[in-house]
């Protein structure tokens, strides 16, 4: 699937209209199909089934009118509850998380059931003919309408329960963590192991042109917004077609303005307006970052929940520690993944694109620094941060990544000495800091031996 198609599908999943629209279309088709079935079945044959509606035209009209009126009322109430839930979520957890609530399948399905039941009842109602119109009642279609009412009641009960649970901070953090783990799986699909090490050793040094940084032609953005995706196929094809080596200066999640440099191409004599246009078109922008292409953005969502919980108006360190635990799970998974190579080659093995991949330190930096800054007066938060580092450290193999974690641990320890005045709390933090140092000594080999 191309990046454009992936972006479209992401927007569809984040909308309230797609699933309800499909259900409404299905209800319309079902109403016409069941009414047509009714006209094909003789009245005497339908009477043999005890569960079918057997009333006359007036009774059928009354039933369908009640169903239609009640369903549109319930749909309005459900819509109001949804808006209130979104408002509370935006105030307490941050507006960035609204897209997660809009992606919720239960909410979309609930709205679709009520609206489609209303439309179904209205469409069947118009097929009921009274004595003045050669009386005819679509018994099967009216019976299905009653079944849909029962289904709507079950969905309504589930919707109320689901809405009450989905806005809880712990459940929100768990849901964001699932999205985060999927994003890591998508962006860092290769697990660290012997095979990965061998490939890195045999890859060799890339043939980067010597004059790439000095002589390259700058390519500027043709639109503004967050980089939501980079079309690798289009970029590689453009570089090959014009015999270029393209070095990207942006990646998903970065905000770009008009005429901001997003890439450089070498050699300059091969650059044409067509090549510049194609390379610029490969960098797609949007109003907000993509959850599928930007791991930093999904990490930031959990950081936002933790930081808001640590604000003086909320003062909820327990929610913050819950987010830290989930962040530790994601960082542990990220530590077991190898960073993708920034070099892209064509079918002939020639270097064509040099990407700008995100590093472990760049992802982990805001996690530790932001939460440490806002939670510096909370020993529980600082303790949990050190515990998370102790869990992640044995999984990290890169020397730079290990140094980054040790740097964050030292910063947390310094914050403790500065803002935590209770001796007992200082002692607990010192014990956890020693555990962090011991975790670095254990490292990956011990984990591999245990497995």
HELIX and SHEET records of a PDB file:
HELIX    1   1 UNK A    3  UNK A   13  1                                  11    
HELIX    2   2 UNK A   18  UNK A   40  1                                  23    
HELIX    3   3 UNK A   43  UNK A   46  1                                   4    
HELIX    4   4 UNK A   57  UNK A   93  1                                  37    
HELIX    5   5 UNK A   95  UNK A   97  5                                   3    
HELIX    6   6 UNK A   98  UNK A  102  1                                   5    
HELIX    7   7 UNK A  105  UNK A  125  1                                  21    
HELIX    8   8 UNK A  131  UNK A  133  5                                   3    
HELIX    9   9 UNK A  139  UNK A  166  1                                  28    
HELIX   10  10 UNK A  169  UNK A  187  1                                  19    
HELIX   11  11 UNK A  194  UNK A  203  1                                  10    
HELIX   12  12 UNK A  212  UNK A  215  1                                   4    
HELIX   13  13 UNK A  232  UNK A  241  1                                  10    
HELIX   14  14 UNK A  268  UNK A  270  5                                   3    
HELIX   15  15 UNK A  273  UNK A  282  1                                  10    
HELIX   16  16 UNK A  295  UNK A  309  1                                  15    
HELIX   17  17 UNK A  317  UNK A  335  1                                  19    
HELIX   18  18 UNK A  360  UNK A  374  1                                  15    
HELIX   19  19 UNK A  379  UNK A  393  1                                  15    
HELIX   20  20 UNK A  399  UNK A  419  1                                  21    
HELIX   21  21 UNK A  423  UNK A  450  1                                  28    
SHEET    1   A 5 UNK A 217  UNK A 220  0                                        
SHEET    2   A 5 UNK A 261  UNK A 266 -1                                        
SHEET    3   A 5 UNK A 245  UNK A 248 -1                                        
SHEET    4   A 5 UNK A 351  UNK A 354  1                                        
SHEET    5   A 5 UNK A 343  UNK A 345 -1                                        
SHEET    1   B 3 UNK A 255  UNK A 256  0                                        
SHEET    2   B 3 UNK A 225  UNK A 230 -1                                        
SHEET    3   B 3 UNK A 283  UNK A 286 -1                                        
END                                                                             
